[in-house]
Amino acid sequence: MKSSSFSDRATDLLSQLISLRTVNPMERPYAGTHPVERPVTEYLQDLFQRFDVEVSLEACSDLHENLLIRVAGTTSAPASLFESHVDTVPADGWTDRAFTPRVEKGRIYGRGACDDKGSLAAMVLAVLNLLETGLRPPQTILLLAAGDEECAQTGICHFAKTHEEQIGRGVFGEPTSCIPIIQHKGTIRWDISVRGRSSHSSEPQKGRNAILDMLHVIDRLQTLQDELTQGHSTTFISPPTLTVTMINGGQTRNALPAECTCAVDFRIVPGMDCGEASRFVIDSVNSLGLETVHGPFQCFAPPLSTSPDDPFAVAALEVCREQLSKPVEMTSAPYGSDASRMPPGGPAIVLGPGNIENAHTIDESVELQQVVDCARIYQRLMMHDWST
């Protein structure tokens, strides 16, 4: 496909995806009558119906669904998974223009342009180009338009649990500026509640102030953070982080709070186990002797830890260097992605157009040339024979 038509098609495709609202409620009330991802999954079904490919729609929860497009390869070798998520974060503060895509100076603006519809558009474009030119990939291509990445990762978890076909490698689309990420942090989230005893605020000595007790918990979490930072031994990825992100306590101005709750966000690095890491924090907090209750885990995602020496990662890096015409290097990220849920069987990398600093922002955008470059990178990875 000519460069100009390729670019025009990328613009048209991404514009269409942005205009289709797939906002994840993120635990807010949801008034929709269909799954969050349905506008895009229906659009992609229509897009691929004229080709001889398998297209399957799979519910992964009451609110979310996946669309899987399977392009058969010429060999029986393990398939290659290409995954991008369909859902976006809400567009608070700019709903007047968030879903009306606009192009200015080589960039396209709109909710999801960067995270993650730029990657989805590039993957779809790569597969369409293969099908329209009659090219057959050596290994089967699984294009997964996944649901619910932004909140609970139910899309990729459902796929990993139910898909039986062997997968040899995975490319997960996220905004990485077309540079392969081979390691990123895992995420553990839960609530810690401290229980006190209420009394009238004029006689605080008759109660126990749960907010003051929570200060001891927060101080302990900060001590643990310092220990984690000091014990971190690699420069490839930043240290683990243990962060209090929300706090809530008390019911009235004239009574001691009987309970105080804080939200904890624990980002762990490769080499750390989710269970061991969370137990380390919970045991330390419990040792304070306060009446504490730990809520269920809202997120329990492991880190991504692909070796820089892995042949797939090395080959992907070389493809990126050739397409971008510059000496990029493999890197790491402090955030998480669906790549940490890669089904057993092969390595995973995170690779996509856009800069993570533009994700989730007002006037989110992505450079269209990066979408084109990434589509070409994806296509080369799809056509590589990984069995040799």
C-alpha atoms as a printed R data frame, in Angstrom:
    type eleno elety resid chain resno       x       y      z
1   ATOM     1    CA   MET     A     1   0.000   0.000  0.000
2   ATOM     2    CA   LYS     A     2   1.345   3.435 -0.936
3   ATOM     3    CA   SER     A     3   2.527   5.611  1.930
4   ATOM     4    CA   SER     A     4  -0.032   8.371  1.267
5   ATOM     5    CA   SER     A     5  -3.007   5.996  1.098
6   ATOM     6    CA   PHE     A     6  -1.709   4.118  4.145
7   ATOM     7    CA   SER     A     7  -1.587   7.382  6.100
8   ATOM     8    CA   ASP     A     8  -5.034   8.467  4.893
9   ATOM     9    CA   ARG     A     9  -6.501   5.124  5.869
10  ATOM    10    CA   ALA     A    10  -4.904   5.308  9.306
11  ATOM    11    CA   THR     A    11  -6.468   8.733  9.804
12  ATOM    12    CA   ASP     A    12  -9.900   7.566  8.695
13  ATOM    13    CA   LEU     A    13  -9.790   4.386 10.773
14  ATOM    14    CA   LEU     A    14  -8.604   6.070 13.954
15  ATOM    15    CA   SER     A    15 -11.123   8.888 13.514
16  ATOM    16    CA   GLN     A    16 -13.912   6.341 13.333
17  ATOM    17    CA   LEU     A    17 -12.678   4.501 16.434
18  ATOM    18    CA   ILE     A    18 -12.446   7.740 18.444
19  ATOM    19    CA   SER     A    19 -15.983   8.723 17.496
20  ATOM    20    CA   LEU     A    20 -17.329   5.426 18.849
21  ATOM    21    CA   ARG     A    21 -17.724   5.907 22.597
22  ATOM    22    CA   THR     A    22 -16.369   3.015 24.650
23  ATOM    23    CA   VAL     A    23 -15.912   4.704 28.012
24  ATOM    24    CA   ASN     A    24 -15.207   2.366 30.894
25  ATOM    25    CA   PRO     A    25 -17.367   3.394 33.879
26  ATOM    26    CA   MET     A    26 -14.443   2.595 36.190
27  ATOM    27    CA   GLU     A    27 -16.768   1.366 38.970
28  ATOM    28    CA   ARG     A    28 -19.138   4.314 38.458
29  ATOM    29    CA   PRO     A    29 -22.826   3.597 37.706
30  ATOM    30    CA   TYR     A    30 -23.338   2.452 34.112
31  ATOM    31    CA   ALA     A    31 -26.589   3.261 32.336
32  ATOM    32    CA   GLY     A    32 -25.759   1.596 29.018
33  ATOM    33    CA   THR     A    33 -27.900  -1.206 27.589
34  ATOM    34    CA   HIS     A    34 -25.014  -3.039 25.928
35  ATOM    35    CA   PRO     A    35 -21.388  -3.871 26.832
36  ATOM    36    CA   VAL     A    36 -18.995  -0.916 26.939
37  ATOM    37    CA   GLU     A    37 -17.018  -2.094 23.917
38  ATOM    38    CA   ARG     A    38 -20.001  -2.887 21.672
39  ATOM    39    CA   PRO     A    39 -19.781   0.175 19.330
40  ATOM    40    CA   VAL     A    40 -16.229  -0.757 18.325
41  ATOM    41    CA   THR     A    41 -16.710  -4.532 18.281
42  ATOM    42    CA   GLU     A    42 -19.681  -4.112 15.921
43  ATOM    43    CA   TYR     A    43 -17.655  -1.789 13.704
44  ATOM    44    CA   LEU     A    44 -14.761  -4.266 13.513
45  ATOM    45    CA   GLN     A    45 -17.110  -7.160 12.794
46  ATOM    46    CA   ASP     A    46 -18.475  -5.250  9.810
47  ATOM    47    CA   LEU     A    47 -14.954  -4.347  8.717
48  ATOM    48    CA   PHE     A    48 -13.748  -7.960  8.596
49  ATOM    49    CA   GLN     A    49 -16.907  -9.734  7.413
50  ATOM    50    CA   ARG     A    50 -15.791  -9.744  3.767
51  ATOM    51    CA   PHE     A    51 -12.649 -11.756  4.529
52  ATOM    52    CA   ASP     A    52 -12.122 -15.443  5.138
53  ATOM    53    CA   VAL     A    53 -11.224 -15.078  8.806
54  ATOM    54    CA   GLU     A    54 -12.751 -16.290 12.042
55  ATOM    55    CA   VAL     A    55 -14.411 -13.511 14.042
56  ATOM    56    CA   SER     A    56 -15.802 -14.272 17.493
57  ATOM    57    CA   LEU     A    57 -17.452 -12.033 20.064
58  ATOM    58    CA   GLU     A    58 -16.959 -13.146 23.651
59  ATOM    59    CA   ALA     A    59 -18.551 -11.742 26.802
60  ATOM    60    CA   CYS     A    60 -16.008 -11.412 29.594
61  ATOM    61    CA   SER     A    61 -18.363  -9.875 32.176
62  ATOM    62    CA   ASP     A    62 -21.801  -8.288 32.326
63  ATOM    63    CA   LEU     A    63 -20.335  -4.963 31.192
64  ATOM    64    CA   HIS     A    64 -17.463  -5.945 28.922
65  ATOM    65    CA   GLU     A    65 -16.641  -8.063 25.883
66  ATOM    66    CA   ASN     A    66 -13.767  -9.060 23.591
67  ATOM    67    CA   LEU     A    67 -13.609  -9.433 19.849
68  ATOM    68    CA   LEU     A    68 -11.155 -12.009 18.503
69  ATOM    69    CA   ILE     A    69 -10.102 -12.079 14.841
70  ATOM    70    CA   ARG     A    70  -8.161 -15.172 13.789
71  ATOM    71    CA   VAL     A    71  -6.115 -15.166 10.591
72  ATOM    72    CA   ALA     A    72  -4.902 -18.685  9.832
73  ATOM    73    CA   GLY     A    73  -1.171 -19.121  9.198
74  ATOM    74    CA   THR     A    74   0.583 -21.401  6.733
75  ATOM    75    CA   THR     A    75   2.151 -23.546  9.485
76  ATOM    76    CA   SER     A    76   0.927 -25.228 12.665
77  ATOM    77    CA   ALA     A    77   3.457 -23.359 14.815
78  ATOM    78    CA   PRO     A    78   2.170 -21.464 17.891
79  ATOM    79    CA   ALA     A    79   0.122 -18.374 17.084
80  ATOM    80    CA   SER     A    80   1.134 -14.735 17.516
81  ATOM    81    CA   LEU     A    81  -1.155 -12.621 19.695
82  ATOM    82    CA   PHE     A    82  -1.667  -8.931 18.903
83  ATOM    83    CA   GLU     A    83  -3.800  -7.255 21.566
84  ATOM    84    CA   SER     A    84  -5.083  -3.716 22.065
85  ATOM    85    CA   HIS     A    85  -7.847  -2.669 24.399
86  ATOM    86    CA   VAL     A    86 -11.073  -1.059 23.240
87  ATOM    87    CA   ASP     A    87 -12.185   0.717 26.418
88  ATOM    88    CA   THR     A    88 -11.094   4.229 27.371
89  ATOM    89    CA   VAL     A    89 -11.112   6.224 30.583
90  ATOM    90    CA   PRO     A    90 -13.889   8.815 31.011
91  ATOM    91    CA   ALA     A    91 -13.601  12.220 29.337
92  ATOM    92    CA   ASP     A    92 -14.423  14.402 32.338
93  ATOM    93    CA   GLY     A    93 -13.775  18.056 31.608
94  ATOM    94    CA   TRP     A    94 -13.952  17.900 27.811
95  ATOM    95    CA   THR     A    95 -16.990  15.862 26.817
96  ATOM    96    CA   ASP     A    96 -17.935  18.629 24.368
97  ATOM    97    CA   ARG     A    97 -15.136  17.600 22.006
98  ATOM    98    CA   ALA     A    98 -13.621  14.350 23.268
99  ATOM    99    CA   PHE     A    99 -15.474  12.154 20.764
100 ATOM   100    CA   THR     A   100 -15.255  14.472 17.782
101 ATOM   101    CA   PRO     A   101 -11.844  13.647 16.300
102 ATOM   102    CA   ARG     A   102  -9.849  16.499 14.834
103 ATOM   103    CA   VAL     A   103  -6.540  16.512 12.978
104 ATOM   104    CA   GLU     A   104  -4.068  19.338 13.490
105 ATOM   105    CA   LYS     A   105  -0.426  19.498 12.390
106 ATOM   106    CA   GLY     A   106  -0.041  15.759 11.955
107 ATOM   107    CA   ARG     A   107  -1.756  14.784 15.215
108 ATOM   108    CA   ILE     A   108  -5.231  13.441 15.840
109 ATOM   109    CA   TYR     A   109  -7.081  14.491 18.994
110 ATOM   110    CA   GLY     A   110  -9.840  12.682 20.896
111 ATOM   111    CA   ARG     A   111 -10.445  10.378 23.832
112 ATOM   112    CA   GLY     A   112  -8.599   7.138 23.220
113 ATOM   113    CA   ALA     A   113  -6.437   8.532 20.410
114 ATOM   114    CA   CYS     A   114  -3.329   7.611 22.382
115 ATOM   115    CA   ASP     A   115  -4.676   5.050 24.845
116 ATOM   116    CA   ASP     A   116  -5.481   2.787 23.214
117 ATOM   117    CA   LYS     A   117  -7.225   3.265 19.892
118 ATOM   118    CA   GLY     A   118  -4.034   4.382 18.154
119 ATOM   119    CA   SER     A   119  -2.580   0.921 18.791
120 ATOM   120    CA   LEU     A   120  -5.846  -0.775 17.851
121 ATOM   121    CA   ALA     A   121  -6.028   1.170 14.594
122 ATOM   122    CA   ALA     A   122  -2.433   0.225 13.743
123 ATOM   123    CA   MET     A   123  -3.057  -3.467 14.412
124 ATOM   124    CA   VAL     A   124  -6.292  -3.475 12.426
125 ATOM   125    CA   LEU     A   125  -4.583  -1.662  9.572
126 ATOM   126    CA   ALA     A   126  -1.737  -4.201  9.536
127 ATOM   127    CA   VAL     A   127  -4.142  -7.150  9.386
128 ATOM   128    CA   LEU     A   128  -6.327  -5.524  6.726
129 ATOM   129    CA   ASN     A   129  -3.279  -4.891  4.570
130 ATOM   130    CA   LEU     A   130  -2.273  -8.556  4.823
131 ATOM   131    CA   LEU     A   131  -5.750  -9.745  3.875
132 ATOM   132    CA   GLU     A   132  -6.216  -7.302  1.013
133 ATOM   133    CA   THR     A   133  -2.852  -8.118 -0.554
134 ATOM   134    CA   GLY     A   134  -3.357 -11.869 -0.193
135 ATOM   135    CA   LEU     A   135  -0.392 -12.366  2.133
136 ATOM   136    CA   ARG     A   136  -0.530 -15.387  4.454
137 ATOM   137    CA   PRO     A   137   1.374 -15.149  7.724
138 ATOM   138    CA   PRO     A   138   3.619 -18.095  8.629
139 ATOM   139    CA   GLN     A   139   2.038 -18.317 12.086
140 ATOM   140    CA   THR     A   140  -1.640 -17.781 12.857
141 ATOM   141    CA   ILE     A   141  -2.432 -14.215 13.871
142 ATOM   142    CA   LEU     A   142  -4.806 -13.607 16.773
143 ATOM   143    CA   LEU     A   143  -5.988 -10.003 16.841
144 ATOM   144    CA   LEU     A   144  -7.680  -9.413 20.181
145 ATOM   145    CA   ALA     A   145  -9.695  -6.225 20.712
146 ATOM   146    CA   ALA     A   146  -9.927  -6.552 24.470
147 ATOM   147    CA   GLY     A   147 -12.350  -5.088 26.960
148 ATOM   148    CA   ASP     A   148 -11.928  -3.587 30.415
149 ATOM   149    CA   GLU     A   149  -8.175  -3.010 30.494
150 ATOM   150    CA   GLU     A   150  -8.597   0.329 32.215
151 ATOM   151    CA   CYS     A   151 -10.300  -1.057 35.317
152 ATOM   152    CA   ALA     A   152 -10.098  -4.791 36.029
153 ATOM   153    CA   GLN     A   153  -8.423  -6.454 33.005
154 ATOM   154    CA   THR     A   154 -11.354  -8.836 32.687
155 ATOM   155    CA   GLY     A   155 -10.884  -8.976 28.905
156 ATOM   156    CA   ILE     A   156  -7.378 -10.395 28.789
157 ATOM   157    CA   CYS     A   157  -8.024 -12.553 31.866
158 ATOM   158    CA   HIS     A   158 -11.064 -14.116 30.178
159 ATOM   159    CA   PHE     A   159  -9.063 -14.733 27.013
160 ATOM   160    CA   ALA     A   160  -6.142 -16.303 28.883
161 ATOM   161    CA   LYS     A   161  -8.507 -18.557 30.817
162 ATOM   162    CA   THR     A   162 -10.671 -19.735 27.929
163 ATOM   163    CA   HIS     A   163  -8.483 -19.717 24.805
164 ATOM   164    CA   GLU     A   164  -6.966 -23.141 24.189
165 ATOM   165    CA   GLU     A   165  -4.778 -22.465 21.138
166 ATOM   166    CA   GLN     A   166  -1.053 -22.367 21.873
167 ATOM   167    CA   ILE     A   167   0.418 -18.859 21.703
168 ATOM   168    CA   GLY     A   168   4.100 -18.395 21.043
169 ATOM   169    CA   ARG     A   169   4.485 -14.632 21.553
170 ATOM   170    CA   GLY     A   170   2.448 -11.534 22.266
171 ATOM   171    CA   VAL     A   171   2.481  -7.884 21.239
172 ATOM   172    CA   PHE     A   172   0.364  -5.642 23.448
173 ATOM   173    CA   GLY     A   173  -0.517  -2.232 22.102
174 ATOM   174    CA   GLU     A   174   0.006   0.702 24.462
175 ATOM   175    CA   PRO     A   175   1.554   4.147 23.885
176 ATOM   176    CA   THR     A   176   5.321   3.472 23.888
177 ATOM   177    CA   SER     A   177   6.429   5.836 21.081
178 ATOM   178    CA   CYS     A   178   6.973   2.728 18.915
179 ATOM   179    CA   ILE     A   179   9.740   1.529 21.262
180 ATOM   180    CA   PRO     A   180   9.461  -2.006 22.697
181 ATOM   181    CA   ILE     A   181   8.877  -2.263 26.440
182 ATOM   182    CA   ILE     A   182   9.965  -5.623 27.825
183 ATOM   183    CA   GLN     A   183   9.418  -5.046 31.542
184 ATOM   184    CA   HIS     A   184   6.891  -3.120 33.561
185 ATOM   185    CA   LYS     A   185   5.538  -3.044 37.082
186 ATOM   186    CA   GLY     A   186   2.733  -5.112 38.501
187 ATOM   187    CA   THR     A   187  -0.177  -3.551 40.374
188 ATOM   188    CA   ILE     A   188  -1.808  -4.518 43.663
189 ATOM   189    CA   ARG     A   189  -4.687  -2.414 44.984
190 ATOM   190    CA   TRP     A   190  -6.745  -2.811 48.127
191 ATOM   191    CA   ASP     A   191  -8.292  -0.810 50.971
192 ATOM   192    CA   ILE     A   192  -7.069  -0.719 54.552
193 ATOM   193    CA   SER     A   193  -9.619   0.220 57.203
194 ATOM   194    CA   VAL     A   194  -8.860   1.142 60.797
195 ATOM   195    CA   ARG     A   195 -11.628   0.821 63.343
196 ATOM   196    CA   GLY     A   196 -11.847   3.067 66.377
197 ATOM   197    CA   ARG     A   197 -14.656   3.958 68.735
198 ATOM   198    CA   SER     A   198 -16.966   6.918 68.306
199 ATOM   199    CA   SER     A   199 -17.703   9.471 71.010
200 ATOM   200    CA   HIS     A   200 -18.869  13.048 71.157
201 ATOM   201    CA   SER     A   201 -16.137  15.401 70.031
202 ATOM   202    CA   SER     A   202 -16.433  17.327 73.304
203 ATOM   203    CA   GLU     A   203 -15.198  14.213 75.124
204 ATOM   204    CA   PRO     A   204 -12.669  12.601 72.772
205 ATOM   205    CA   GLN     A   205 -11.081  10.714 75.673
206 ATOM   206    CA   LYS     A   206 -14.120   8.434 75.748
207 ATOM   207    CA   GLY     A   207 -13.557   7.206 72.207
208 ATOM   208    CA   ARG     A   208 -10.749   6.185 69.885
209 ATOM   209    CA   ASN     A   209 -10.064   8.355 66.834
210 ATOM   210    CA   ALA     A   210  -9.751   6.105 63.778
211 ATOM   211    CA   ILE     A   211  -8.237   8.929 61.726
212 ATOM   212    CA   LEU     A   212  -5.377   9.354 64.194
213 ATOM   213    CA   ASP     A   213  -4.793   5.601 64.124
214 ATOM   214    CA   MET     A   214  -4.757   5.742 60.336
215 ATOM   215    CA   LEU     A   215  -1.867   8.201 60.562
216 ATOM   216    CA   HIS     A   216   0.179   5.402 62.140
217 ATOM   217    CA   VAL     A   217  -0.733   3.119 59.233
218 ATOM   218    CA   ILE     A   218   0.293   5.737 56.689
219 ATOM   219    CA   ASP     A   219   3.558   6.319 58.549
220 ATOM   220    CA   ARG     A   220   4.258   2.576 58.429
221 ATOM   221    CA   LEU     A   221   3.538   2.493 54.690
222 ATOM   222    CA   GLN     A   222   6.037   5.308 54.179
223 ATOM   223    CA   THR     A   223   8.650   3.382 56.169
224 ATOM   224    CA   LEU     A   224   8.041   0.355 53.952
225 ATOM   225    CA   GLN     A   225   8.373   2.548 50.880
226 ATOM   226    CA   ASP     A   226  11.776   3.728 52.078
227 ATOM   227    CA   GLU     A   227  12.875   0.124 52.629
228 ATOM   228    CA   LEU     A   228  11.678  -0.901 49.165
229 ATOM   229    CA   THR     A   229  13.557   1.978 47.559
230 ATOM   230    CA   GLN     A   230  16.766   1.199 49.427
231 ATOM   231    CA   GLY     A   231  16.568  -2.489 48.542
232 ATOM   232    CA   HIS     A   232  16.026  -1.875 44.824
233 ATOM   233    CA   SER     A   233  19.152  -2.978 42.941
234 ATOM   234    CA   THR     A   234  18.570  -2.363 39.213
235 ATOM   235    CA   THR     A   235  18.592   0.793 37.113
236 ATOM   236    CA   PHE     A   236  16.569  -0.740 34.265
237 ATOM   237    CA   ILE     A   237  13.278  -0.113 36.060
238 ATOM   238    CA   SER     A   238  12.398   2.336 38.828
239 ATOM   239    CA   PRO     A   239  11.859   1.085 42.413
240 ATOM   240    CA   PRO     A   240   8.593  -0.340 43.756
241 ATOM   241    CA   THR     A   241   6.107   2.258 44.976
242 ATOM   242    CA   LEU     A   242   3.614   2.017 47.829
243 ATOM   243    CA   THR     A   243   1.146   4.890 47.610
244 ATOM   244    CA   VAL     A   244  -1.936   5.988 49.520
245 ATOM   245    CA   THR     A   245  -4.251   7.366 46.844
246 ATOM   246    CA   MET     A   246  -7.488   8.063 48.756
247 ATOM   247    CA   ILE     A   247  -8.598   8.424 52.350
248 ATOM   248    CA   ASN     A   248 -12.043   8.596 53.929
249 ATOM   249    CA   GLY     A   249 -13.121   8.828 57.540
250 ATOM   250    CA   GLY     A   250 -15.719  10.283 59.845
251 ATOM   251    CA   GLN     A   251 -19.439  10.981 59.501
252 ATOM   252    CA   THR     A   252 -20.109  14.248 61.311
253 ATOM   253    CA   ARG     A   253 -18.149  17.260 62.531
254 ATOM   254    CA   ASN     A   254 -18.997  16.690 66.185
255 ATOM   255    CA   ALA     A   255 -18.155  13.010 66.644
256 ATOM   256    CA   LEU     A   256 -14.952  11.017 66.715
257 ATOM   257    CA   PRO     A   257 -14.601   8.875 63.573
258 ATOM   258    CA   ALA     A   258 -15.223   5.215 64.295
259 ATOM   259    CA   GLU     A   259 -13.607   4.117 61.043
260 ATOM   260    CA   CYS     A   260 -11.093   5.428 58.535
261 ATOM   261    CA   THR     A   261 -10.212   3.819 55.203
262 ATOM   262    CA   CYS     A   262  -7.339   4.439 52.840
263 ATOM   263    CA   ALA     A   263  -6.784   3.115 49.318
264 ATOM   264    CA   VAL     A   264  -3.391   1.553 48.646
265 ATOM   265    CA   ASP     A   265  -1.681   1.302 45.253
266 ATOM   266    CA   PHE     A   266   1.372  -1.001 45.345
267 ATOM   267    CA   ARG     A   267   3.513  -1.156 42.201
268 ATOM   268    CA   ILE     A   268   5.880  -4.119 42.275
269 ATOM   269    CA   VAL     A   269   8.840  -4.805 39.999
270 ATOM   270    CA   PRO     A   270   9.934  -7.926 38.092
271 ATOM   271    CA   GLY     A   271  11.196 -10.527 40.523
272 ATOM   272    CA   MET     A   272   8.527  -9.695 43.122
273 ATOM   273    CA   ASP     A   273   5.576 -12.025 43.662
274 ATOM   274    CA   CYS     A   274   2.114 -10.478 44.129
275 ATOM   275    CA   GLY     A   275   1.212 -12.755 47.021
276 ATOM   276    CA   GLU     A   276   4.484 -12.362 48.890
277 ATOM   277    CA   ALA     A   277   4.614  -8.606 48.309
278 ATOM   278    CA   SER     A   278   1.075  -7.969 49.534
279 ATOM   279    CA   ARG     A   279   1.576 -10.228 52.557
280 ATOM   280    CA   PHE     A   280   4.737  -8.292 53.450
281 ATOM   281    CA   VAL     A   281   2.737  -5.057 53.647
282 ATOM   282    CA   ILE     A   282  -0.321  -6.548 55.357
283 ATOM   283    CA   ASP     A   283   1.747  -8.278 58.052
284 ATOM   284    CA   SER     A   284   3.688  -5.103 58.753
285 ATOM   285    CA   VAL     A   285   0.504  -3.018 59.113
286 ATOM   286    CA   ASN     A   286  -1.110  -5.661 61.310
287 ATOM   287    CA   SER     A   287   1.918  -5.637 63.624
288 ATOM   288    CA   LEU     A   288   0.998  -2.104 64.709
289 ATOM   289    CA   GLY     A   289  -1.602  -3.598 67.045
290 ATOM   290    CA   LEU     A   290  -4.472  -1.531 65.677
291 ATOM   291    CA   GLU     A   291  -7.876  -2.912 64.705
292 ATOM   292    CA   THR     A   292  -7.304  -3.095 60.973
293 ATOM   293    CA   VAL     A   293  -9.312  -4.733 58.194
294 ATOM   294    CA   HIS     A   294  -7.882  -5.364 54.730
295 ATOM   295    CA   GLY     A   295 -10.414  -5.304 51.930
296 ATOM   296    CA   PRO     A   296 -10.403  -7.596 48.879
297 ATOM   297    CA   PHE     A   297  -7.858  -6.926 46.174
298 ATOM   298    CA   GLN     A   298  -9.272  -4.726 43.422
299 ATOM   299    CA   CYS     A   299  -6.225  -5.400 41.260
300 ATOM   300    CA   PHE     A   300  -3.677  -8.194 41.542
301 ATOM   301    CA   ALA     A   301  -1.628  -7.970 38.351
302 ATOM   302    CA   PRO     A   302   1.914  -9.357 38.154
303 ATOM   303    CA   PRO     A   303   4.836  -7.501 36.569
304 ATOM   304    CA   LEU     A   304   5.952  -8.049 32.982
305 ATOM   305    CA   SER     A   305   9.414  -9.574 32.909
306 ATOM   306    CA   THR     A   306  10.600 -10.466 29.409
307 ATOM   307    CA   SER     A   307  14.343 -11.010 29.110
308 ATOM   308    CA   PRO     A   308  16.279  -8.502 26.992
309 ATOM   309    CA   ASP     A   309  17.999 -11.542 25.450
310 ATOM   310    CA   ASP     A   310  14.757 -13.162 24.316
311 ATOM   311    CA   PRO     A   311  14.964 -13.776 20.529
312 ATOM   312    CA   PHE     A   312  11.496 -12.346 19.913
313 ATOM   313    CA   ALA     A   313  12.298  -9.146 21.827
314 ATOM   314    CA   VAL     A   314  15.628  -8.795 20.022
315 ATOM   315    CA   ALA     A   315  14.010  -9.263 16.612
316 ATOM   316    CA   ALA     A   316  11.204  -6.810 17.438
317 ATOM   317    CA   LEU     A   317  13.770  -4.219 18.484
318 ATOM   318    CA   GLU     A   318  15.572  -4.556 15.170
319 ATOM   319    CA   VAL     A   319  12.312  -4.116 13.234
320 ATOM   320    CA   CYS     A   320  11.570  -0.946 15.226
321 ATOM   321    CA   ARG     A   321  15.041   0.444 14.544
322 ATOM   322    CA   GLU     A   322  14.690  -0.174 10.819
323 ATOM   323    CA   GLN     A   323  11.188   1.321 10.568
324 ATOM   324    CA   LEU     A   324  12.001   4.375 12.710
325 ATOM   325    CA   SER     A   325  15.494   4.823 11.221
326 ATOM   326    CA   LYS     A   326  17.016   5.543 14.613
327 ATOM   327    CA   PRO     A   327  18.899   3.549 17.284
328 ATOM   328    CA   VAL     A   328  16.137   2.925 19.834
329 ATOM   329    CA   GLU     A   329  16.649   0.544 22.765
330 ATOM   330    CA   MET     A   330  14.401  -1.780 24.741
331 ATOM   331    CA   THR     A   331  13.009  -0.089 27.818
332 ATOM   332    CA   SER     A   332  10.795  -0.496 30.878
333 ATOM   333    CA   ALA     A   333   7.720   1.302 32.239
334 ATOM   334    CA   PRO     A   334   6.401   2.162 35.714
335 ATOM   335    CA   TYR     A   335   2.798   1.412 34.711
336 ATOM   336    CA   GLY     A   336   1.110  -1.913 34.018
337 ATOM   337    CA   SER     A   337  -0.672  -3.398 31.015
338 ATOM   338    CA   ASP     A   338  -2.491  -6.489 29.787
339 ATOM   339    CA   ALA     A   339   0.904  -7.899 28.764
340 ATOM   340    CA   SER     A   340   1.439  -9.190 32.303
341 ATOM   341    CA   ARG     A   341  -1.554 -11.484 31.692
342 ATOM   342    CA   MET     A   342   0.038 -13.064 28.614
343 ATOM   343    CA   PRO     A   343  -1.106 -16.706 28.334
344 ATOM   344    CA   PRO     A   344   1.662 -19.210 29.130
345 ATOM   345    CA   GLY     A   345   3.858 -20.234 26.237
346 ATOM   346    CA   GLY     A   346   5.922 -17.298 25.092
347 ATOM   347    CA   PRO     A   347   7.335 -13.838 25.675
348 ATOM   348    CA   ALA     A   348   5.390 -10.584 25.561
349 ATOM   349    CA   ILE     A   349   6.317  -7.030 24.666
350 ATOM   350    CA   VAL     A   350   4.399  -3.762 24.877
351 ATOM   351    CA   LEU     A   351   4.594  -1.703 21.701
352 ATOM   352    CA   GLY     A   352   2.434   1.002 20.216
353 ATOM   353    CA   PRO     A   353   2.171   4.578 18.912
354 ATOM   354    CA   GLY     A   354   1.896   7.605 21.158
355 ATOM   355    CA   ASN     A   355   3.431   8.888 24.362
356 ATOM   356    CA   ILE     A   356   2.090   7.704 27.715
357 ATOM   357    CA   GLU     A   357   2.182  11.324 28.928
358 ATOM   358    CA   ASN     A   358  -0.745  12.042 26.574
359 ATOM   359    CA   ALA     A   359  -2.846   9.165 27.884
360 ATOM   360    CA   HIS     A   360  -5.906   9.986 30.026
361 ATOM   361    CA   THR     A   361  -5.424  13.730 29.507
362 ATOM   362    CA   ILE     A   362  -7.724  16.453 28.250
363 ATOM   363    CA   ASP     A   363  -7.113  16.837 24.505
364 ATOM   364    CA   GLU     A   364  -5.448  13.428 24.325
365 ATOM   365    CA   SER     A   365  -3.664  12.974 21.006
366 ATOM   366    CA   VAL     A   366  -1.290  10.828 18.990
367 ATOM   367    CA   GLU     A   367   1.049  11.567 16.096
368 ATOM   368    CA   LEU     A   368  -0.422   9.988 12.968
369 ATOM   369    CA   GLN     A   369   2.977   9.108 11.559
370 ATOM   370    CA   GLN     A   370   3.576   6.937 14.607
371 ATOM   371    CA   VAL     A   371   0.326   5.092 13.932
372 ATOM   372    CA   VAL     A   372   1.524   4.416 10.381
373 ATOM   373    CA   ASP     A   373   5.008   3.400 11.539
374 ATOM   374    CA   CYS     A   374   3.572   1.053 14.130
375 ATOM   375    CA   ALA     A   375   1.203  -0.542 11.613
376 ATOM   376    CA   ARG     A   376   4.206  -1.348  9.428
377 ATOM   377    CA   ILE     A   377   6.122  -2.701 12.440
378 ATOM   378    CA   TYR     A   378   3.188  -4.902 13.405
379 ATOM   379    CA   GLN     A   379   2.873  -6.201  9.853
380 ATOM   380    CA   ARG     A   380   6.540  -7.146  9.696
381 ATOM   381    CA   LEU     A   381   6.224  -8.996 13.002
382 ATOM   382    CA   MET     A   382   3.118 -10.770 11.707
383 ATOM   383    CA   MET     A   383   4.933 -11.915  8.567
384 ATOM   384    CA   HIS     A   384   8.106 -13.082 10.315
385 ATOM   385    CA   ASP     A   385   8.519 -16.853 10.525
386 ATOM   386    CA   TRP     A   386   9.250 -17.411 14.210
387 ATOM   387    CA   SER     A   387   9.642 -21.174 13.760
388 ATOM   388    CA   THR     A   388  13.012 -20.843 12.004
